[in-house]
Amino acid sequence: MTENTEYTPPKVWKWQSENGGEFAKINRPIAGATHDKVLPIGQHPLQLYSLATPNGVKVTTMLEELLALGHADAEYDAYLIKITEGDQFGSGFVDINPNSKIPALMDYSTTPPTRVFESGSILLYLAEKFNAFIPSDPAQRTECLNWLFWQMGSAPYLGGGFGHFYSYAPVKIEYCIDRFTMEVKRQFDVLDRHLADNEYLAGGEYTIADMAVWPWYGGVVSNTVYGAAEFLETHTYKNLNRWTEQIDKRKAVQRGKMVNRSWGELSSQLHERHDASDFELRTQDKLDI
């Protein structure tokens, strides 16, 4: 390991708002709204406020899968939350999610309306509401939830750990990158070994566990998240690659990836979604560009 400049923590930590890094200007050590902003409300009972990061893609994928399965009541409006501009700190968003993280969902089909925040909670809420993508057998349901909560506990090491220090930190720190690379590769091995004997994470059935894990781990494997596939040698995890490619081919997944996406190729973007026809209309717009 190369030698780094040693840092001695002060007796009492003080917040420096301009401490470097891509998200330094929007991160802060306090909660609550920074400004008043009423969120728009569309025509459907389900209102989603999100961004097409891995956590956001989980929920748009679930909603598109529900619609593909024939659940008409899963129609939804999806509004873009620009986290680099601090939309998540608007009063309307904070009322739904006091933690100021995307995604956030309001269900106006209930009385009173139900707020749902945290991606795993939203997936479970929708699965139970529509009785879909979660096994009914108690043992299989538990296996599904095992992997859903595995993702909740593991992904912070991938995103806030490896992803931050590899891609976003203003200074590349060898110790941090080595530490989180080791853990991420261990997690890849956990998935790869399990998928050697299972088509999907909960067994032979595609569930919310797959929808939760795929945007993160499938994203890194396919090199769409962090651009670190070569660094992590993701091609060596054969079963994980098979699963990643299998899910990526699903039409609902392809649509889910587009919703609330505002970067990359124009053909991959759909800033807001209010109706299934938005995909076709947006595609035609792109062809006319």
C-alpha positions in Angstrom: 0.0 0.0 0.0 1.3 3.5 -0.8 1.6 5.9 2.0 -1.1 8.5 2.4 -1.0 11.7 4.4 -2.2 10.9 7.9 -5.4 12.5 9.1 -5.9 13.1 12.8 -9.6 13.6 13.6 -10.3 16.8 15.7 -11.8 16.5 19.2 -15.1 17.8 17.9 -16.1 17.4 14.2 -17.2 20.6 12.4 -19.1 20.6 9.1 -17.4 22.2 6.2 -20.0 22.6 3.4 -17.4 22.8 0.7 -15.5 19.7 1.6 -15.0 18.4 -1.9 -16.6 15.7 -3.9 -19.4 15.6 -6.5 -22.2 15.8 -4.0 -20.6 18.1 -1.4 -23.0 20.9 -2.0 -26.1 18.9 -1.3 -24.9 16.8 1.6 -25.4 18.2 5.1 -25.5 16.9 8.6 -29.0 18.1 9.4 -32.5 17.0 8.1 -35.6 18.9 7.1 -36.6 21.1 4.2 -34.5 23.9 2.9 -37.2 25.6 0.8 -40.9 25.5 0.2 -42.0 23.5 -2.9 -45.3 21.8 -3.5 -45.0 18.6 -5.5 -47.1 18.1 -8.6 -49.9 15.5 -8.5 -51.0 13.7 -11.7 -54.1 11.8 -12.6 -53.3 8.4 -11.1 -53.6 7.2 -7.5 -49.9 6.3 -7.5 -47.5 9.3 -7.5 -43.8 8.6 -7.7 -41.1 11.2 -7.1 -37.7 9.8 -8.1 -34.6 9.7 -10.2 -33.3 6.8 -12.3 -30.4 5.8 -10.0 -30.4 2.2 -9.0 -32.8 2.8 -6.1 -35.2 4.6 -8.3 -35.0 2.0 -11.0 -36.2 -0.6 -8.5 -39.5 1.0 -8.2 -40.2 2.0 -11.8 -39.3 -1.6 -12.8 -41.8 -2.9 -10.3 -44.5 -0.6 -11.5 -43.9 -1.5 -15.2 -43.8 -5.2 -14.3 -47.2 -4.8 -12.5 -48.7 -3.1 -15.6 -47.2 -5.8 -17.9 -48.9 -8.4 -15.7 -52.3 -6.7 -16.2 -52.7 -4.7 -13.0 -54.3 -1.6 -14.5 -54.5 0.0 -11.0 -50.7 0.2 -11.0 -50.8 3.1 -13.5 -48.7 5.9 -12.1 -47.3 9.4 -12.6 -43.5 9.7 -12.2 -41.9 13.1 -11.6 -38.2 13.8 -11.8 -36.4 14.8 -8.6 -33.1 16.5 -9.5 -31.0 15.6 -6.5 -28.0 17.7 -7.6 -30.3 20.7 -7.5 -31.6 19.9 -4.1 -35.2 18.9 -5.1 -35.2 16.3 -2.3 -35.0 19.1 0.3 -38.2 20.8 -0.9 -41.0 20.8 1.7 -43.3 18.7 -0.4 -40.8 15.9 -0.8 -39.7 16.0 2.8 -43.3 15.6 3.9 -43.3 12.2 2.0 -39.8 11.2 3.0 -38.2 13.0 6.0 -34.9 11.3 5.1 -34.8 13.3 1.8 -33.8 10.4 -0.4 -35.4 9.1 -3.6 -37.6 7.3 -4.4 -40.8 8.5 -2.6 -44.3 7.3 -3.3 -47.8 8.5 -2.5 -50.8 6.2 -2.8 -54.0 8.3 -3.0 -56.2 5.2 -3.4 -56.2 4.9 0.4 -58.0 7.0 3.0 -56.0 8.8 4.2 -53.4 8.7 1.5 -50.4 6.5 2.3 -46.8 7.8 2.0 -44.1 5.1 1.3 -40.4 5.8 1.4 -37.3 3.7 1.2 -37.0 1.6 -2.0 -37.3 -1.8 -0.2 -40.4 -0.6 1.6 -42.0 0.6 -1.6 -41.3 -2.7 -3.3 -42.8 -4.7 -0.4 -45.8 -2.3 -0.2 -46.6 -2.7 -3.9 -46.1 -6.5 -3.9 -48.5 -6.9 -1.0 -51.0 -4.3 -2.5 -51.2 -6.2 -5.8 -50.3 -9.7 -4.5 -47.6 -10.0 -7.1 -43.9 -10.7 -7.4 -43.7 -12.1 -3.9 -44.3 -15.8 -3.2 -47.3 -16.9 -1.3 -45.6 -20.0 0.2 -44.2 -18.9 3.6 -40.8 -20.5 3.1 -40.4 -19.1 -0.4 -41.7 -15.7 0.8 -39.1 -15.7 3.5 -36.4 -16.5 1.0 -37.5 -13.6 -1.2 -37.4 -11.3 1.8 -33.9 -12.7 2.8 -32.5 -11.4 -0.5 -34.5 -8.2 -0.4 -33.0 -7.3 3.0 -29.6 -8.6 1.9 -29.6 -5.9 -0.7 -30.6 -3.2 1.8 -27.7 -4.1 4.0 -25.1 -4.8 1.3 -25.6 -2.1 -1.3 -24.3 0.7 0.9 -20.9 -1.0 0.8 -21.2 -1.0 -3.0 -22.6 2.5 -3.4 -21.6 4.7 -0.5 -18.4 2.7 0.0 -16.9 1.4 -3.3 -18.8 3.7 -5.7 -18.0 6.8 -3.7 -14.3 6.3 -3.2 -13.7 4.8 -6.7 -15.8 7.3 -8.7 -16.7 10.4 -6.7 -14.2 11.1 -4.0 -12.0 14.2 -4.7 -9.0 12.2 -3.6 -8.3 8.5 -4.4 -7.5 6.8 -1.2 -5.9 3.4 -1.6 -7.0 2.1 1.7 -10.7 3.0 1.1 -10.8 1.6 -2.4 -9.0 -1.6 -1.4 -11.3 -2.1 1.6 -14.5 -1.7 -0.3 -13.3 -3.5 -3.4 -12.7 -6.5 -1.2 -16.2 -6.4 0.2 -17.9 -5.8 -3.1 -16.1 -8.8 -4.7 -17.1 -10.9 -1.7 -20.7 -9.9 -2.3 -20.4 -10.7 -6.0 -19.2 -14.1 -5.0 -22.2 -14.6 -2.6 -24.5 -13.8 -5.5 -22.6 -15.9 -8.0 -22.6 -19.0 -5.8 -26.3 -18.7 -5.0 -27.2 -18.2 -8.7 -25.3 -21.3 -9.7 -28.2 -23.3 -8.2 -31.1 -20.8 -8.7 -32.5 -19.2 -11.7 -33.6 -16.2 -9.7 -32.7 -15.0 -6.2 -35.7 -16.6 -4.5 -35.4 -19.7 -6.6 -37.3 -20.3 -9.8 -39.6 -17.3 -9.4 -38.8 -13.7 -10.5 -39.6 -11.5 -7.5 -39.0 -8.1 -5.8 -35.7 -9.5 -4.6 -34.4 -9.5 -8.2 -35.9 -6.1 -8.8 -34.0 -4.8 -5.8 -30.6 -6.4 -6.4 -30.4 -6.1 -10.2 -30.1 -2.3 -10.6 -27.1 -2.2 -8.3 -25.2 -5.4 -8.9 -26.4 -6.0 -12.5 -25.5 -2.4 -13.2 -22.0 -2.9 -12.1 -21.7 -6.2 -13.9 -23.0 -4.6 -17.2 -20.7 -1.6 -16.6 -23.5 1.0 -16.5 -22.8 1.9 -12.8 -19.4 3.3 -11.9 -17.6 2.1 -15.0 -15.7 -0.4 -12.9 -16.4 -3.7 -14.5 -12.9 -4.3 -15.7 -11.4 -3.1 -12.4 -13.6 -5.6 -10.5 -13.3 -8.4 -13.1 -17.0 -8.8 -13.2 -16.8 -11.1 -16.2 -15.5 -13.8 -14.0 -18.9 -14.2 -12.2 -20.6 -16.4 -14.8 -23.8 -17.0 -13.0 -24.2 -13.4 -12.0 -23.7 -12.4 -15.6 -26.3 -14.9 -16.8 -28.9 -13.5 -14.3 -28.0 -9.9 -15.2 -28.5 -10.5 -18.9 -31.7 -12.5 -18.4 -33.4 -9.7 -16.4 -32.1 -7.0 -18.7 -34.0 -8.5 -21.6 -37.4 -8.1 -19.9 -39.4 -5.4 -21.6 -40.7 -4.0 -18.3 -37.2 -3.6 -17.1 -36.2 -1.8 -20.2 -39.0 0.7 -19.6 -38.3 1.0 -15.9 -34.7 2.0 -16.6 -35.9 4.9 -18.8 -38.3 6.5 -16.3 -36.9 9.6 -14.6 -33.6 9.3 -16.4 -32.2 12.6 -17.5 -28.7 11.7 -18.7 -27.0 9.4 -21.3 -28.3 8.8 -24.8 -31.6 10.5 -25.6 -33.1 7.1 -26.5 -32.6 6.1 -22.8 -34.4 9.0 -21.3 -37.9 9.7 -20.1 -37.9 12.5 -17.7 -41.5 12.2 -16.6 -44.0 9.3 -17.1 -47.7 9.8 -17.0 -49.0 7.1 -19.3 -47.8 4.0 -21.1 -48.0 6.0 -24.4 -45.2 8.3 -23.2 -42.7 5.6 -24.1 -43.9 5.5 -27.7 -44.3 9.2 -28.1 -40.8 9.9 -26.6 -39.3 7.3 -28.9 -40.9 9.0 -31.9 -39.5 12.4 -30.6 -36.0 10.8 -30.5 -36.4 9.5 -34.1 -37.2 13.1 -35.2 -34.2 14.6 -33.6 
